[in-house]
Amino acid sequence: MSGLQFCGPSESSWSSGREASNLSRSRRVYRWFLCFLAALTILVCPAALPASSGPHYVFNRADFPTGNVPSGTAVADFNGDGRQDLVVSNTSDNTVSILLGQADGTLGAKTDFSTGTAPLGVVVGDFNGDGKIDIAVVGDCNAAGCVSILLGNGDGTFQTHADYATGAGPIGLVVGDFNRDGVLDLAILDTCGPSCGFVSVLLGKGDGTFLARTDYPVGQAPGAIVVQDFNGDGNLDLAVANSSNTVSVLLGKGDGTSRHTWTLYRMQRPLELLQATSPETRFQI
């Protein structure tokens, strides 16, 4: 008897009143009950079904010690062994921790290097052109606001930090060549208070040092910053998410300055920005 016939009267039984009348009510109820039970078993016991042959992705967690109140992180090969390492900013310790990557995917014990006070956001890049990765990290710096530059030695260690003034309350930063001179520059997000916000641009000199900052206003209490060429002119631009439910776009002129600041009122409590990496992605302003 087929499954369809088992779970209900057959087509012939519908056409014959005598056969339908001979099928007792108790037997019909029993058959429908068995069908219901089979369906319920499949729903609540999916393990009874054939196992999927598709891929299964599992992330195994491993924890590695840092300093106190880690707030920012970046990845790079700090010792030139071809493995990715981590730098973590420790706000309460006024340090960054370097954790060197191991061949098995784990991280070695941390090594700490001093920064300005209360470090937060951190980025990496070769700021002096020696082929070794350096670190830039923003911090409170005793309420003055600064970015600390730690030049790398190429072996996973770093030189004593040098500090450069930023606006008040820096929380994050991005790196890029804003004046197209082949040297990396910095754009730093300053949360100067609940009713204001700035981006400070520090142009690199190519030797690991930086020129004095130039500030550009953005929305109130900004919270995140990204860099990209949004209008396709070959110059790097900036976008900033603000607590005033806006995003500010600063179009670069290619000389390290900004020609326009556009504020778009199309966000709800923006906390972070995701950068589009496709060169075809453009902001429509």
Disulfide bonds with the S-S distance in Angstrom:
Cys7-Cys35 2.13
Cys141-Cys146 1.61
Cys192-Cys196 1.85
